[in-house]
Amino acid sequence: MKRDFFYTITKSEEGSTVRSFLKAQGYSKHLIISLKQQPDYLTIGGEMAYVNHTLQSGEILHVKLPPESFDEQILPCEMPLDILYEDDDILVINKNYGVPVHPSHGHQDDTLANGLMWYFSQKNEPFTFRVINRLDRDTTGLLIVAKHALSACVLAGQLIRREIHRTYLAAVKGNLLDTFPDGCGIIDAPIARLDASVIERVVNPDQGESAITHVRLLSYDPQTDTSLVRLNLETGRTHQIRVHMGHIGHPLYGDFLYYPDYRYISRQSLHSWKLEFCHPVTGVPLSFTAPVPPDMQIFVTDSKAIH
């Protein structure tokens, strides 16, 4: 899909170079370099605009994004997709469990990337897979996918600045009140890769990267000794929620790697429930909620708690 953007330079933006103006709009250094390579990608009044050009009030900078192309390394494979939102710039998808996000060894044709490649191939619309927030294979819920390079740059910047607010639901062992008597708390514990393991992570104060999770109790079921909790991430470390909750003595049920207790659920009891962020092009605030999946409904003993 062709995407063109027109920016009318204001008095306050006068004196900026094209390069500095584009950086302020969220364009990455790599994308700006790509735009320099063709004479019609950056223009003012129909003429090529050099990135060191000093902008004047009233000028209209026309940016034509490089055309998208299909990634030939990702096979298009049909699969059901739950697309909650789509426009010219982004998609928001409710991912099912058991679906990896990226192709890897043993998963070359059953990933979300494969499904989206098929989806866009049916529309004859070139597509490059750019997912913004990561989810483990067995975690359900919301993902943002950028449809072009600019939305990917802007959203990546929002993620780095912690402007994409991610809320998860999880079912964990024990009563959270035993750890946080007020029913809420902050887990600030650095996470690192476990020695001699490719995938497993652990809390490691000496070598770990900063990891901060906010947790709040929604309900407790004494029959199963299970807490349904809401979690908000400040950081996005691999396995952050799974490692942090295990670290404080409340591991997630069904987690094959950290707590393989499958009494209530056959996969890790984690759901990406809500995403809040600003649209990468329009700047309009957006909020999306994914329904609690059927296999986690057993933990929702008080529906009023999910709001």
C-alpha positions, -999 to 999 in steps of 0.1 A, spaced: 0 0 0 13 34 -10 15 59 19 22 96 13 24 122 40 22 160 37 35 183 64 28 220 63 56 238 81 45 261 109 62 292 122 75 273 152 91 246 129 107 272 106 145 270 107 146 232 112 163 210 87 143 184 69 163 158 88 156 172 122 120 178 114 115 142 103 133 129 134 108 150 155 79 132 137 93 98 147 112 89 116 142 67 124 177 74 110 175 43 89 141 54 73 155 88 66 185 73 48 160 52 27 140 83 18 172 101 6 179 74 -19 151 83 -44 145 118 -58 107 116 -53 106 103 -18 112 138 -2 99 168 -21 89 204 -16 68 220 -44 75 190 -66 113 194 -63 136 170 -44 142 182 -8 176 175 6 177 165 43 199 195 52 174 219 36 163 246 61 125 246 62 105 278 58 70 285 73 43 276 48 64 251 29 47 217 24 70 187 28 58 157 9 71 123 21 65 92 0 73 61 20 94 34 2 70 7 -13 63 -24 7 73 -58 -5 64 -94 5 90 -110 27 98 -141 7 113 -159 37 78 -160 54 54 -185 38 18 -174 35 -3 -199 53 -40 -197 60 -51 -195 96 -80 -179 115 -71 -143 125 -90 -123 151 -84 -87 138 -99 -62 162 -88 -31 144 -72 -23 110 -65 10 91 -39 21 66 -12 22 93 -17 -6 119 -35 -37 129 -45 -48 164 -49 -86 167 -62 -108 194 -38 -138 193 -49 -173 202 -28 -196 224 -4 -221 208 4 -196 180 41 -184 178 45 -148 166 77 -153 145 89 -183 125 116 -203 141 130 -238 141 101 -262 141 76 -234 134 80 -224 98 43 -223 87 21 -219 118 30 -185 131 11 -152 132 36 -139 106 25 -168 82 -11 -160 88 -8 -123 81 13 -129 51 -15 -151 37 -41 -124 47 -24 -97 27 -15 -120 -2 -53 -126 -6 -57 -88 -9 -27 -86 -33 -12 -61 -9 26 -63 -3 33 -67 34 64 -68 57 58 -83 91 65 -57 119 51 -67 152 55 -41 180 49 -59 213 60 -95 219 39 -124 232 50 -159 240 35 -187 220 10 -197 247 1 -162 258 -32 -150 244 -43 -115 236 -35 -82 220 -7 -74 196 1 -44 175 13 -48 140 27 -19 120 17 -18 83 46 4 71 80 17 82 68 50 97 42 35 120 68 9 131 93 37 139 68 58 158 54 28 178 89 15 186 97 49 200 65 49 221 75 14 234 109 26 244 94 57 262 69 34 279 40 52 262 23 19 252 4 8 283 1 -30 285 -23 -47 309 -23 -85 314 -45 -109 334 -29 -139 350 -41 -167 373 -14 -175 399 -9 -199 428 -18 -186 463 -33 -155 478 -16 -123 466 -26 -107 499 0 -129 516 27 -110 497 10 -76 492 -15 -70 521 -29 -40 503 -37 -61 473 -13 -43 450 25 -38 447 55 -33 425 80 -60 416 113 -44 408 137 -73 401 163 -74 373 161 -103 349 188 -122 331 192 -154 310 198 -185 331 233 -198 327 235 -227 302 199 -221 290 188 -207 257 153 -197 268 150 -197 306 152 -165 326 158 -157 363 159 -128 386 196 -118 388 203 -85 407 239 -85 396 237 -92 359 201 -87 350 184 -59 331 159 -37 349 124 -52 350 94 -36 367 60 -51 370 29 -36 388 5 -62 401 -30 -59 416 -53 -85 430 -87 -88 412 -101 -118 431 -91 -148 452 -107 -182 450 -100 -202 483 -114 -234 467 -85 -235 443 -61 -212 462 -58 -191 431 -55 -153 426 -66 -136 395 -43 -106 391 -39 -76 368 -4 -67 357 10 -36 341 45 -36 326 70 -8 328 96 -28 310 93 -57 285 119 -83 294 115 -118 280 92 -139 303 90 -109 327 56 -117 342 63 -154 344 96 -149 361 85 -121 384 54 -139 397 74 -170 404 100 -149 421 75 -136 447 60 -171 452 29 -168 430 38 -187 397 14 -189 368 -6 -221 364 2 -242 333 36 -227 327 56 -256 312 89 -238 319 85 -224 354 55 -241 370 41 -271 351 9 -274 371 -19 -282 346 -48 -289 371 -68 -259 357 -53 -250 324 -31 -267 298 -10 -236 290 4 -206 309 -25 -187 324 -15 -153 309 -37 -130 287 -27 -97 271 -60 -80 281 -57 -43 273 -35 -20 252 -35 18 253 -14 39 230 -16 69 206 -21 62 169 13 65 152 1 88 124 -30 107 138 -19 108 174 -54 99 185 -55 79 218 -66 43 213 -77 17 237 -84 -20 230 -96 -49 252 -95 -86 244 -121 -108 260 -109 -133 285 -104 -165 266 -126 -196 273 -98 -216 291 -92 -187 315 -129 -181 323 -126 -206 352 -105 -181 371 -130 -152 367 -151 -158 399 -162 -122 400 -170 -107 366 -172 -72 381 -135 -74 389 -127 -74 352 -132 -38 341 
